[in-house]
Amino acid sequence: MKDTEQNHLLSLFEYCPKCGAKAFREDTEKSKRCEACGFVYFMNPSASTVAVIVDDQDRLMVVRRSKEPAKGTLDLPGGFCDCYETGEEGVRREVLEETGLIVNETRYLFSLPNMYHFGGLDIPTLDLFFLCKVAETKGATAMDDAGEVLWLNWQEIRPELFGLKSISLGVKRLLQMHAASQANVR
């Protein structure tokens, strides 16, 4: 397995979730197979959303994390998708929960793989970045797991201040995209 056995999520599965047999063994680096009933469980990433919200003054909305992991660091609004929810629905819900803002329009930008360390486990995620247009930016309030809402000018943004690796990498990419768009305007 690529990750250490103690942190790998599959290492916690001792019993087959289908038949309950203890004969649940590593099959590949991302799956386990039950020797009793043949069931194969694949470890796939959880979908997570990231909102990129820019106000009419061309400032990026960031939040400060109020919970672990990376408590106190900067983040972009977002979170895990619920079952039976699209990425677009998930990012709308997360923005509403974290900031109180209503997303009117979403546009997919890019995705990045991540390991989300939570509760002593490394949970593989696929973080989906969306450009989100909101009805009104003035009413943004820190709620849920956002401790603070900030609006930063692009030149103030420091990717190293974002505590989650994929968000930091995504912010670097967003800075490059913003610089390229500004160069095209001139």
C-alpha positions as CSV (number, residue, x, y, z in Angstrom):
1,M,0.0,0.0,0.0
2,K,1.2,3.5,-0.7
3,D,0.2,5.0,2.7
4,T,1.4,3.6,6.0
5,E,-0.7,0.7,7.1
6,Q,-1.7,2.4,10.3
7,N,-3.1,5.6,8.6
8,H,-4.6,3.9,5.5
9,L,-8.3,3.9,5.7
10,L,-8.5,0.3,4.4
11,S,-6.4,-1.0,7.3
12,L,-9.5,-0.4,9.6
13,F,-11.6,-2.8,7.6
14,E,-11.0,-6.2,9.3
15,Y,-14.4,-7.7,8.5
16,C,-16.2,-8.0,5.2
17,P,-19.0,-5.4,5.1
18,K,-21.2,-7.8,3.0
19,C,-20.9,-11.1,4.9
20,G,-19.1,-10.2,8.1
21,A,-16.2,-12.7,7.6
22,K,-12.8,-11.8,9.0
23,A,-11.2,-13.1,5.8
24,F,-11.1,-9.6,4.4
25,R,-7.6,-9.2,2.8
26,E,-5.7,-6.6,0.8
27,D,-6.3,-7.3,-2.9
28,T,-4.6,-4.3,-4.5
29,E,-3.3,-1.0,-3.1
30,K,-6.8,0.4,-3.3
31,S,-9.0,-2.6,-2.6
32,K,-9.8,-5.5,-0.2
33,R,-11.3,-8.8,-1.1
34,C,-13.3,-11.1,1.1
35,E,-11.9,-14.7,0.8
36,A,-15.3,-16.0,2.1
37,C,-17.8,-14.4,-0.3
38,G,-15.6,-12.8,-3.0
39,F,-16.8,-9.2,-2.3
40,V,-14.3,-6.5,-3.3
41,Y,-14.3,-3.1,-1.7
42,F,-12.5,-0.3,-3.5
43,M,-11.2,2.8,-1.7
44,N,-12.1,5.8,-3.9
45,P,-11.7,9.5,-3.0
46,S,-14.6,11.4,-1.4
47,A,-15.8,14.4,-3.4
48,S,-15.2,17.8,-1.9
49,T,-16.0,21.2,-3.2
50,V,-14.1,24.5,-3.1
51,A,-15.8,27.9,-3.8
52,V,-13.9,30.7,-5.5
53,I,-15.9,33.8,-4.9
54,V,-14.8,37.2,-6.1
55,D,-16.6,40.4,-5.2
56,D,-17.2,43.5,-7.4
57,Q,-13.9,45.0,-6.2
58,D,-12.0,41.9,-7.5
59,R,-11.2,40.6,-4.0
60,L,-11.2,36.9,-3.2
61,M,-13.3,35.6,-0.3
62,V,-11.3,33.5,2.1
63,V,-12.3,32.0,5.5
64,R,-10.4,31.2,8.6
65,R,-10.8,27.6,9.7
66,S,-12.4,27.3,13.2
67,K,-11.9,23.5,13.5
68,E,-9.2,20.9,12.9
69,P,-7.6,20.0,10.6
70,A,-5.6,23.2,10.1
71,K,-7.5,25.2,12.6
72,G,-6.7,28.9,12.4
73,T,-5.3,28.8,8.9
74,L,-6.9,30.3,5.8
75,D,-9.2,28.3,3.6
76,L,-11.7,28.8,0.8
77,P,-15.4,28.0,1.5
78,G,-16.4,24.4,0.8
79,G,-16.5,20.9,2.1
80,F,-17.6,17.3,1.4
81,C,-20.5,16.5,-0.9
82,D,-23.4,14.7,0.6
83,C,-24.7,11.5,-0.9
84,Y,-26.9,12.0,-4.0
85,E,-25.7,15.6,-4.3
86,T,-23.9,17.1,-7.3
87,G,-20.8,19.1,-6.9
88,E,-22.7,22.2,-7.8
89,E,-25.3,21.5,-5.2
90,G,-22.6,20.7,-2.7
91,V,-20.7,23.9,-3.2
92,R,-23.9,26.0,-3.0
93,R,-24.9,24.3,0.3
94,E,-21.4,24.7,1.8
95,V,-21.2,28.4,0.9
96,L,-24.6,29.0,2.5
97,E,-23.6,27.0,5.6
98,E,-20.2,28.7,6.0
99,T,-21.0,32.3,4.9
100,G,-24.8,32.7,4.6
101,L,-24.3,33.7,0.9
102,I,-26.6,32.3,-1.8
103,V,-24.8,31.0,-4.9
104,N,-26.6,31.8,-8.1
105,E,-24.2,30.4,-10.6
106,T,-21.3,27.9,-10.6
107,R,-18.6,27.2,-13.2
108,Y,-16.2,24.3,-12.7
109,L,-12.6,25.4,-12.8
110,F,-10.3,22.4,-12.0
111,S,-9.8,19.6,-9.5
112,L,-6.9,18.5,-7.2
113,P,-6.4,15.3,-5.2
114,N,-5.9,15.6,-1.5
115,M,-5.5,13.7,1.8
116,Y,-7.7,15.1,4.4
117,H,-6.4,14.2,7.9
118,F,-9.4,13.8,10.2
119,G,-9.8,11.8,13.4
120,G,-6.4,10.2,13.0
121,L,-7.2,9.0,9.5
122,D,-6.0,10.1,6.1
123,I,-9.1,10.4,3.9
124,P,-8.5,10.6,0.2
125,T,-10.5,13.4,-1.4
126,L,-10.9,14.9,-4.9
127,D,-11.4,18.6,-4.4
128,L,-13.5,20.3,-7.1
129,F,-12.9,24.0,-7.5
130,F,-15.9,26.1,-8.7
131,L,-16.1,29.8,-9.6
132,C,-19.2,30.9,-7.7
133,K,-21.3,34.0,-8.4
134,V,-23.4,35.1,-5.4
135,A,-26.5,37.3,-5.2
136,E,-24.9,39.6,-2.7
137,T,-21.4,39.7,-1.1
138,K,-22.1,42.3,1.6
139,G,-23.9,39.9,4.0
140,A,-21.1,37.3,4.4
141,T,-21.0,36.1,8.0
142,A,-18.7,33.4,9.4
143,M,-20.8,30.3,10.3
144,D,-20.5,26.5,10.7
145,D,-16.7,25.7,10.6
146,A,-15.6,29.2,9.3
147,G,-14.3,31.4,12.1
148,E,-13.9,34.5,10.0
149,V,-14.7,35.8,6.5
150,L,-12.1,37.9,4.8
151,W,-11.9,39.6,1.4
152,L,-8.4,39.8,0.1
153,N,-6.9,41.7,-2.8
154,W,-5.1,39.3,-5.1
155,Q,-1.6,40.8,-4.3
156,E,-2.3,40.1,-0.6
157,I,-2.9,36.4,-1.0
158,R,-0.1,34.1,0.3
159,P,-0.7,30.4,-0.6
160,E,1.4,29.2,2.3
161,L,-1.1,30.7,4.8
162,F,-3.7,28.2,3.6
163,G,-3.5,25.1,5.8
164,L,-4.8,22.4,3.6
165,K,-2.3,21.3,0.9
166,S,-4.8,21.1,-2.0
167,I,-6.2,24.5,-1.1
168,S,-2.8,26.0,-1.0
169,L,-2.0,24.5,-4.4
170,G,-5.3,25.6,-5.8
171,V,-4.7,29.1,-4.6
172,K,-1.4,29.1,-6.4
173,R,-3.2,28.1,-9.5
174,L,-5.9,30.7,-9.0
175,L,-3.2,33.4,-8.6
176,Q,-1.7,32.3,-11.9
177,M,-5.1,32.3,-13.6
178,H,-5.8,35.8,-12.2
179,A,-2.4,37.2,-13.4
180,A,-3.0,35.7,-16.9
181,S,-6.5,37.3,-17.1
182,Q,-5.1,40.7,-16.0
183,A,-2.4,40.5,-18.6
184,N,-5.0,39.8,-21.3
185,V,-7.0,42.9,-20.1
186,R,-4.1,45.2,-20.6
